[in-house]
Amino acid sequence: MAERLRRAVRAAGGNKVVAGRSGVTLATVNNYVRPRNGMKIGPLSALAAACGVSLQWLVSGDGPADGGMGARR
């Protein structure tokens, strides 16, 4: 999951841009793009929306990455 998040964040403009767009702190974004346990659904949902990817794809890798939304930039 961290690798998919890292790719989505990079494609959406980077950690700072996504943090600002999502309302998730930069420290949390930085922590979540590293492989680790303990990711919470609320911040993940906000990050998925800020990156223009589906939460389902972010969490499981299933379905289209953009969830039919297209990437927001």
N, C-alpha and C positions, 0 to 999 in steps of 0.2 A: 504494500500500500504506500509506503514512504516513497518508493521510486515513481509511482504514478503521480503522487502529489508533487514531487520534485519537478517532474516533466510539466505538469499543468501550471505550476507556479512560474517556472521559467518561461513558458509560452505566454503567460498572462502579464509578463513584465518584470518579474522578480519578486523577491521576498517583501521588500518595502512597499512596492505598488500594491501587492495583494493584501498585505496587512492593512494598509490604508483603506482599500476598497471594501474589505470584509469586516473591519472593526475588530479583528483578532490582533492581539499584540504582536509586534515583530518578534519578541522572544518566543512566543508560542509557535509562530510560523517557522522560525529557525529550528526549534525543537522537533516539530512535526515532519520536516523534510529530511530529518535524520532517521535511520531505522531505529525504532524504539516502540515499546509497548505503552499503553496508557493514554492513547489518543481518545478524546471525548467527542461525542457525536455533534454537539452544538458547534464547536469551532470547526470541525470537519465539514459540516453542512455549510457554514458561512464561507469557508475557503473554497469549497466546490462551486458555490454560486459566484464568488468573486473571480474564479478562474474560468467560468463558463463551461464547467464539466458537470456531469451528473454525479450525485452522491453514490449511486449504485456502482458506477464504473470506478469511482475513486476507492471505494471500500473493497469491492470484489473483483474488479477487472471485467465484469460482465456488462454486456450491452454497449451501445455507442458511447464514446467518451463525452461527446457534447450533449447527450441527452436530447438531441434535436434542437438545442438552443443556439449552437454556434458559439465560438469563443468571444467573450467580451473583452474589449481592449480600450 
